[in-house]
Amino acid sequence: MLVLGRKKGESIVIDDDIEITVTAVDGDMVKLGINAPKHITIHRKEVYLEIQEENKQATSNVIDIGDFLRMRK
């Protein structure tokens, strides 16, 4: 993991087209502004993990079409 120190108003750039700017620091809360292309999805980690779990559960409920057709007979 790369750890960088930044002050309010300072930024980092990732891969030429993603810019992350520290917009505010208040105690232990840091607010970040993220400027990225529209095709890049951005989530808070806890939301990302929920999405991954929901996707995992959804795919575990998928049945083979052949099995489905046999069950209907």
C-alpha positions in Angstrom: 0.0 0.0 0.0 1.3 3.4 -0.9 0.7 6.0 1.8 0.9 9.7 0.9 0.4 12.8 3.0 -1.7 15.5 1.5 -3.1 18.8 2.9 -6.5 20.4 2.1 -6.5 21.4 -1.6 -3.7 19.0 -2.6 -4.3 16.2 -5.0 -2.9 12.9 -6.2 -3.3 11.7 -9.8 -3.8 8.0 -10.8 -3.1 6.8 -14.3 -3.4 10.2 -15.9 -7.2 10.5 -15.7 -8.2 10.1 -12.1 -7.6 12.9 -9.6 -8.3 12.7 -5.9 -8.3 16.0 -4.0 -8.5 16.5 -0.3 -11.4 19.0 0.1 -11.6 19.2 3.9 -10.1 17.8 7.0 -12.1 18.0 10.2 -10.7 16.0 13.2 -10.5 12.4 12.0 -12.8 13.0 9.0 -11.2 13.6 5.6 -13.4 14.6 2.7 -12.2 13.7 -0.8 -13.2 14.9 -4.2 -12.7 12.4 -7.0 -12.5 13.5 -10.6 -12.6 10.4 -12.9 -14.0 9.4 -16.3 -17.7 8.4 -16.3 -17.0 4.8 -17.1 -15.1 4.4 -13.8 -17.3 3.2 -11.0 -16.5 4.5 -7.5 -18.0 3.2 -4.3 -17.2 3.4 -0.6 -15.6 0.1 0.4 -18.4 -1.0 2.6 -20.9 -0.5 -0.3 -18.5 -2.3 -2.7 -18.3 -5.3 -0.4 -22.1 -5.4 -0.1 -22.5 -5.4 -3.9 -19.9 -8.2 -4.2 -21.8 -10.3 -1.6 -25.1 -9.7 -3.4 -23.6 -10.7 -6.7 -22.1 -13.8 -5.2 -25.5 -14.8 -3.7 -27.3 -14.1 -7.0 -24.9 -16.3 -9.0 -25.1 -19.1 -6.4 -28.9 -19.3 -7.1 -28.4 -19.8 -10.9 -29.4 -23.3 -12.1 -28.5 -25.0 -15.4 -31.1 -24.4 -18.1 -31.2 -28.2 -18.7 -31.9 -28.9 -15.1 -34.6 -26.2 -15.1 -36.3 -27.8 -18.1 -36.2 -31.3 -16.6 -37.7 -29.9 -13.4 -40.7 -28.5 -15.4 -41.6 -32.0 -16.8 
